[in-house]
Amino acid sequence: MAARSASNSPSNSASPRTSRQNASRAAHRADVLVIGWGLGGLVAAAEAAAAGKTVVIVDQEPRTNLGGQAFWSFGGLFFIDSPEQRRMGIRDSIELARQDWFDTAGFDRDDDLWPRRWAEAYLDFAHGEKRAWLREKGVGFFPVVGWAERGGYTATGPGNSVPRFHITWGTGPGLVAPFQAAVEQAEAEGRLTILPRHRVTALTTADGTVTGAAGDVLAASDAERGAPSSREVVGEFEITAAATVVLSGGIGGNHDLVRWQWPARLGTPPEHMITGVPAYVDGSMQPVTAAAGARLINGDRMWHYVEGIQNWDPIWPGHGIRILPGPSSIWLDATGARLPVPLFPGFDTLGTLAHLRQTGHDHSWFVLSQKIVEKEFTLSGSEQNPDLTGKDLPLLVRSRLGKGAAGPVQAFLDHGADFVVRRTLDELIDGMRALPGGDALDGARVRREVEARDREMDNDFTKDAQVAMLRSARAYRGDKLIRTAAPHRILDPAAGPLIAVKLHVLTRKSLGGIETDLSGRALGADGSPVPGLYAAGEAAGFGGGGVHGYRALEGTFVGGCLFSGRVAGRAAAAAV
Ligand SMILES: Cc1cc2nc3c(=O)[nH]c(=O)nc-3n(C[C@H](O)[C@H](O)[C@H](O)COP(=O)(O)OP(=O)(O)OC[C@H]3O[C@@H](n4cnc5c(N)ncnc54)[C@H](O)[C@@H]3O)c2cc1C
């Protein structure tokens, strides 16, 4: 299936050109130009600078945003057969991981030629050099390995057969830190220039070779990290470079673009979505890169979450937070019907999204107990995990193993617009029905689902696949310790109060992007490299134009930026 062409895409947030009349045109020159200072951009720039090249990094945002999305990320990383896994009793192998990756990706298109090759290369990296390379840079990992995307189908279905989600000690900021330090060191030595508030609107070319970029200088902004900044134009710029690397991220902050590329296999796009990325993840470089001759592929492959909640304390517009759910909550659709097997929390993100899009409603519900929320709710995002982000061991022990919900989770229970906390099921159902869209809920259906599930707890036997899975999950030390509550009746007053959470679709990652070869060279319509042009990170589908295929195993996005940014930075440096 052909992806839609970026050149016809809906316009990206148009720039008001208020001060243009007096605009001056600034000119810069470098060996390597890096567009975007997210994790991918920092890695590529650090590599090019380490190779002795002069580097310019441009980004449309104020400098407070260095690190891009990765700063906000949980810093979850996919490793294969790591020491952390082995210490937790997990026997992983490259063969098992390859099976999981390819069965999850479901590559099935001619356009998957380079994505498949990137997948093989990335698996080798995640099994080999990746961990040692990061350790060398001072990056550490939380010892308990998480089990994301558990699948629940057969051995040839999607999902992780074993836990592989390694949390960076220090979360996203801990991952960004060494690359930011390397870039700033090169800047201090005069070999690298960082140009904030430079918004690229064109790649410049000469005889089919990309020679740099041009665009608008935006007005200085004191917007805080993550908050939207103005698009007022105060000047123009042009940068000449022997190699240009596009690392401009995905499209998750641009709902028009998400809707436009939304694939029919996921039903119709929701009318209402919340936003899991800052507004600068706007896809503005897509038409610009296509206009320079690069091919964008797999735009219809995207990774949005189904456990989004509205942030009570938002930083960016429509700011939503993803619950990284443990497996115990009962998942109901908007009418109160339980989701089918194996669509349990944390099992199959896109399978659940596709199912929910058939229900005729944009939202769904978790129903759970206080006991479950305390053990199982983790919120994705560095700012939602002050213990891990701040490397604060006492806080970590208190919040993950102590009594009560972790502070950030409790804040949502107290202030979150999507949370209902009540003593009895009748009160809970009334509370759910009182939220916007809650009138779709059939209270009798909710009662039947919850009571029937609870009856399954009286026995060691069960016909309920989720209950059986809960029991088996606790055989894994990591789950038993911090991720899976001891199975209990949801309606047991001792486990209460009862909690319902209204869940929204939350936009996040673009799985497709600029097609690249294994050197990160952007490829044109005829399959040959566009001279002078490279791409990596989310803008390039984390490698090749879509290393994940249709679905991801998680922890593979920041990892994909590390790997593809490194490849492109090294290749660009070697070519000039
Ligand atoms: C809350 C959150 C949690 C996450 N958790 C995880 C996790 O645990 N594990 C994981 O693997 N992934 C996670 N991710 C995803 C991951 O962080 C991102 O996919 C990744 O960081 C993208 O990096 P990037 O360098 O490709 O792009 P970005 O970080 O998006 O950076 C792109 C930059 O390009 C700039 N730009 C765009 N267009 C232009 C233009 N025209 N001119 C100039 N500049 C431009 C933007 O301003 C931006 O600064 C998470 C993301 C979020 C938001």
The ligand as an SDF file (V2000), in Angstrom:
LIG
                    3D

 53 58  0  0  0  0  0  0  0  0999 V2000
    6.4170   11.7670   27.2700 C   0  0  0  0  0  0  0  0  0  0  0  0
    7.2180   10.8930   26.3410 C   0  0  0  0  0  0  0  0  0  0  0  0
    7.6680    9.6650   26.8020 C   0  0  0  0  0  0  0  0  0  0  0  0
    8.4260    8.8550   25.9470 C   0  0  0  0  0  0  0  0  0  0  0  0
    8.9530    7.6900   26.4580 N   0  0  0  0  0  0  0  0  0  0  0  0
    9.7440    6.9200   25.6620 C   0  0  0  0  0  0  0  0  0  0  0  0
   10.3850    5.7670   26.1800 C   0  0  0  0  0  0  0  0  0  0  0  0
   10.3020    5.4440   27.3720 O   0  0  0  0  0  0  0  0  0  0  0  0
   11.1270    5.0090   25.3280 N   0  0  0  0  0  0  0  0  0  0  0  0
   11.2720    5.3270   24.0130 C   0  0  0  0  0  0  0  0  0  0  0  0
   11.9510    4.5770   23.2850 O   0  0  0  0  0  0  0  0  0  0  0  0
   10.6960    6.4400   23.5020 N   0  0  0  0  0  0  0  0  0  0  0  0
    9.9560    7.2500   24.2940 C   0  0  0  0  0  0  0  0  0  0  0  0
    9.4000    8.3930   23.7830 N   0  0  0  0  0  0  0  0  0  0  0  0
    9.5940    8.7110   22.3450 C   0  0  0  0  0  0  0  0  0  0  0  0
   10.9480    9.3760   22.0940 C   0  0  0  0  0  0  0  0  0  0  0  0
   11.2680   10.2480   23.1410 O   0  0  0  0  0  0  0  0  0  0  0  0
   10.9390   10.1340   20.7600 C   0  0  0  0  0  0  0  0  0  0  0  0
   10.4710    9.3150   19.7250 O   0  0  0  0  0  0  0  0  0  0  0  0
   12.3490   10.6210   20.4080 C   0  0  0  0  0  0  0  0  0  0  0  0
   12.9280   11.3080   21.4930 O   0  0  0  0  0  0  0  0  0  0  0  0
   12.3360   11.4980   19.1510 C   0  0  0  0  0  0  0  0  0  0  0  0
   13.6040   12.1170   19.0100 O   0  0  0  0  0  0  0  0  0  0  0  0
   14.0190   12.8770   17.6800 P   0  0  0  0  0  0  0  0  0  0  0  0
   15.4060   13.3680   17.9170 O   0  0  0  0  0  0  0  0  0  0  0  0
   13.8010   12.0370   16.4900 O   0  0  0  0  0  0  0  0  0  0  0  0
   12.9810   14.0820   17.5390 O   0  0  0  0  0  0  0  0  0  0  0  0
   12.4640   15.2340   18.5350 P   0  0  0  0  0  0  0  0  0  0  0  0
   12.8580   14.9910   19.9260 O   0  0  0  0  0  0  0  0  0  0  0  0
   11.0220   15.4160   18.2470 O   0  0  0  0  0  0  0  0  0  0  0  0
   13.2720   16.5140   18.0520 O   0  0  0  0  0  0  0  0  0  0  0  0
   13.0170   17.1060   16.8020 C   0  0  0  0  0  0  0  0  0  0  0  0
   13.3840   18.5740   16.8560 C   0  0  0  0  0  0  0  0  0  0  0  0
   13.2800   19.1000   15.5340 O   0  0  0  0  0  0  0  0  0  0  0  0
   12.7820   20.4140   15.6140 C   0  0  0  0  0  0  0  0  0  0  0  0
   12.1700   20.7780   14.3330 N   0  0  0  0  0  0  0  0  0  0  0  0
   11.1110   20.1860   13.7220 C   0  0  0  0  0  0  0  0  0  0  0  0
   10.8320   20.7970   12.5580 N   0  0  0  0  0  0  0  0  0  0  0  0
   11.7320   21.8020   12.4330 C   0  0  0  0  0  0  0  0  0  0  0  0
   11.9510   22.8090   11.4440 C   0  0  0  0  0  0  0  0  0  0  0  0
   11.1820   22.9150   10.3500 N   0  0  0  0  0  0  0  0  0  0  0  0
   12.9690   23.6870   11.6420 N   0  0  0  0  0  0  0  0  0  0  0  0
   13.7670   23.6180   12.7410 C   0  0  0  0  0  0  0  0  0  0  0  0
   13.5830   22.7100   13.7090 N   0  0  0  0  0  0  0  0  0  0  0  0
   12.5850   21.7940   13.5490 C   0  0  0  0  0  0  0  0  0  0  0  0
   11.7940   20.3720   16.7560 C   0  0  0  0  0  0  0  0  0  0  0  0
   11.5990   21.6660   17.3050 O   0  0  0  0  0  0  0  0  0  0  0  0
   12.4700   19.4010   17.7360 C   0  0  0  0  0  0  0  0  0  0  0  0
   13.2240   20.0760   18.7110 O   0  0  0  0  0  0  0  0  0  0  0  0
    8.6680    9.2470   24.6030 C   0  0  0  0  0  0  0  0  0  0  0  0
    8.1910   10.4840   24.1440 C   0  0  0  0  0  0  0  0  0  0  0  0
    7.4840   11.3080   25.0030 C   0  0  0  0  0  0  0  0  0  0  0  0
    7.0310   12.6580   24.5050 C   0  0  0  0  0  0  0  0  0  0  0  0
  1  2  1  0
  2  3  1  0
  2 52  2  0
  3  4  2  0
  4  5  1  0
  4 50  1  0
  5  6  2  0
  6  7  1  0
  6 13  1  0
  7  8  2  0
  7  9  1  0
  9 10  1  0
 10 11  2  0
 10 12  1  0
 12 13  2  0
 13 14  1  0
 14 15  1  0
 14 50  1  0
 15 16  1  0
 16 17  1  0
 16 18  1  0
 18 19  1  0
 18 20  1  0
 20 21  1  0
 20 22  1  0
 22 23  1  0
 23 24  1  0
 24 25  2  0
 24 26  1  0
 24 27  1  0
 27 28  1  0
 28 29  2  0
 28 30  1  0
 28 31  1  0
 31 32  1  0
 32 33  1  0
 33 34  1  0
 33 48  1  0
 34 35  1  0
 35 36  1  0
 35 46  1  0
 36 37  1  0
 36 45  1  0
 37 38  2  0
 38 39  1  0
 39 40  1  0
 39 45  2  0
 40 41  1  0
 40 42  2  0
 42 43  1  0
 43 44  2  0
 44 45  1  0
 46 47  1  0
 46 48  1  0
 48 49  1  0
 50 51  2  0
 51 52  1  0
 52 53  1  0
M  END
$$$$
